[in-house]
Amino acid sequence: MNGAARRLRLTVLGSTGSIGTSTLDVVGRHPDRFEVFALAASTQVDLLLAQCQRFRPRYAVMASAPHGLQLQQQLETQGLPTQVLHGSDAMKDIASDSEVDAVMAAIVGAAGLAPCLAAAAAGKRLLLANKEALVVGGALFMAAVRSGGATLLPIDSEHSAIFQSLPDDPATWARRVDRLILTASGGPFRRRDPATLAAVTPEEACAHPNWSMGRKISVDSATMMNKGLEVIEACYLFGLPPDRIEVVIHPQSVVHSLVQYHDGSLVAQLGVPDMRVPIAYGLSWPERIESGAERLDFAALSALTFETPDHTRFPGLQLAWDALRGPAGTTAVLNAANEVAVQAFLDRRIRFDQIHAVNTDALSTVDCGAPSSLGDLLALDARTRRTAEVCVTRLG
């Protein structure tokens, strides 16, 4: 990049999570290319303070006023000029500010939907690591992307791999592509006897064999619900129907996903399991920059293997296709119920195998009500959470 060129101004939503910290690691390697405009976090004041010390953003946003006040006091003590804001409106503001070029959307859960919509409507380069924007937002979110003229770049390793393996012209995808194949590691219980899953502890479920992730996402990987949510994402991102999207277990996590064309050819993206690779691609697209990831050593690789998912061990996976075929809002119900169920499991209120029971109960109980606005989706999300909590209490 020419040294005189203006640096890309970046807002990172969820800067203290695994995706956020990886994003800042990549950004820190290219100070000539990127400028951090704003950082946002939920409760990790000390880590956000350290990030402010290093990157000197104009704004730092905390989810709550008490955490914001704590951060503000520490910044003032150190003489740092970063302005502290708090709350959901502030999240939307730093995602849509006219001076922002790109937004990394890495807030876990439905809480990330509103700032994602704001960034899309403002026409930003939107680096989407928040599954819920598509799983909950669905058609509403994609309409905001189109009407705002936003550039939507997937950051999940699987969707980034598919994006990198597709033709440049999206108008040709449906005509040229036969199917999309999402790879899954299989998580920590790929070989575990399904009869023993009731005894799984949160510590076991969070011990992912390949990836370093947050606790909620780690549990989703253990149930393979994360792959179900990715199937839903892929439908919206790439415009293909559910029956043209498949999941295959690939324990080595080297092939990150594949595109099969009508002539039978398969195009895939391979690499070490390091989220800095898709993050760097999203930040620099259509160029490529150094990510900090290790190079794949083919000579050291064992065989690459692929398996069909076992739906007895992973019953939740099929719910993705079921939800996509349901009425509008069904995928939002699945997402909200799953968030409640996973948290209940992490809090040891239900068993691991009961996560699926909570999800299926919500899908059969909650009336979606044809949501047509953000308010409708948030109301549906809240309604589903109440229903799921009732089920958790009953199971517990």
Disulfide bonds with the S-S distance in Angstrom:
none
